[in-house]
Amino acid sequence: MHINIDVALQAYSNLPTNIRFPSYHPYYIVADAKRESEIVPKFFVYVQKNNVYYHAFHMAPVLGTEYFDIQSPYGYGGPLATTDDQEFLQKAWQAYCSW
């Protein structure tokens, strides 16, 4: 689900330390979004039992359209997951696509 920064901070702090990269931290996402006025920081987290799918990113309008572009912040980006369980990842991806 799409969440606010307070929930994103909690989700990020609950990730295993070996996958908590600085460019995924919610404060980094928010700070990096300030480089362009059209960029909006967004956070998506899907949780099932002890498994977490976390994606912090930027959204920006695609000029001349009604669409938006999802962008990685400067540095590394993309979703993180605490498991490689295919059933969980499929459900997380379905929730992401529905959002």
C-alpha positions in Angstrom: 0.0 0.0 0.0 1.0 3.6 -0.5 2.1 5.0 2.8 3.2 8.3 4.4 6.8 9.1 5.5 6.2 8.1 9.1 5.1 4.6 8.2 7.9 4.4 5.6 10.5 5.3 8.3 9.2 2.5 10.5 9.1 0.0 7.6 12.7 1.0 6.5 14.0 0.6 10.1 12.5 -2.9 10.3 14.3 -4.1 7.2 17.4 -6.3 7.8 20.5 -4.1 8.1 22.2 -5.8 5.1 19.6 -4.3 2.7 19.2 -0.9 4.3 21.1 1.2 1.7 21.3 4.9 2.2 19.6 5.7 -1.1 16.5 3.8 0.1 16.1 5.8 3.4 12.9 7.8 3.4 14.8 11.0 4.4 17.0 10.5 1.4 14.0 10.0 -0.9 12.4 13.2 0.3 15.7 15.3 0.2 16.5 14.1 -3.3 13.0 15.0 -4.6 13.8 18.6 -3.8 16.1 18.8 -6.8 13.1 19.3 -9.2 9.8 20.9 -8.2 7.7 18.3 -10.1 9.1 15.3 -8.3 7.0 13.9 -5.4 8.5 11.3 -3.1 6.3 8.1 -2.7 6.6 5.0 -0.6 5.0 1.6 -1.1 5.1 -1.2 1.4 3.5 -4.6 1.3 3.7 -6.8 4.4 2.5 -10.4 4.8 3.5 -12.2 8.0 7.2 -11.5 8.4 7.8 -10.7 4.8 8.2 -7.1 3.5 8.3 -5.6 0.0 9.5 -2.0 0.2 9.7 0.5 -2.7 10.7 4.2 -2.2 10.6 6.2 -5.4 9.8 9.5 -7.0 6.8 10.3 -9.2 6.8 13.1 -11.8 4.3 14.0 -14.5 5.0 13.1 -18.0 4.8 16.4 -19.8 1.9 16.8 -22.2 0.1 13.8 -20.9 -2.1 12.7 -17.9 0.5 10.1 -17.0 3.2 9.9 -14.3 6.6 8.4 -14.4 8.1 6.4 -11.5 11.8 7.2 -11.0 14.5 5.9 -8.8 16.1 8.6 -6.6 19.7 9.5 -7.4 21.8 6.5 -6.6 20.5 3.0 -6.5 16.8 2.3 -6.6 14.1 -0.3 -7.1 12.1 -2.4 -4.7 13.5 -4.4 -1.8 12.1 -7.6 -0.4 13.0 -9.6 2.7 12.4 -12.9 1.0 12.7 -14.5 -2.4 9.4 -16.5 -1.9 7.7 -16.3 -5.3 4.2 -16.5 -3.9 4.8 -13.5 -1.6 6.6 -11.5 -4.4 3.7 -12.2 -6.8 1.1 -10.9 -4.3 3.3 -7.9 -3.5 3.6 -7.1 -7.3 -0.2 -7.5 -7.8 -0.8 -5.1 -4.9 1.7 -2.6 -6.4 0.1 -2.9 -9.9 -3.4 -2.4 -8.4 -2.2 0.7 -6.6 
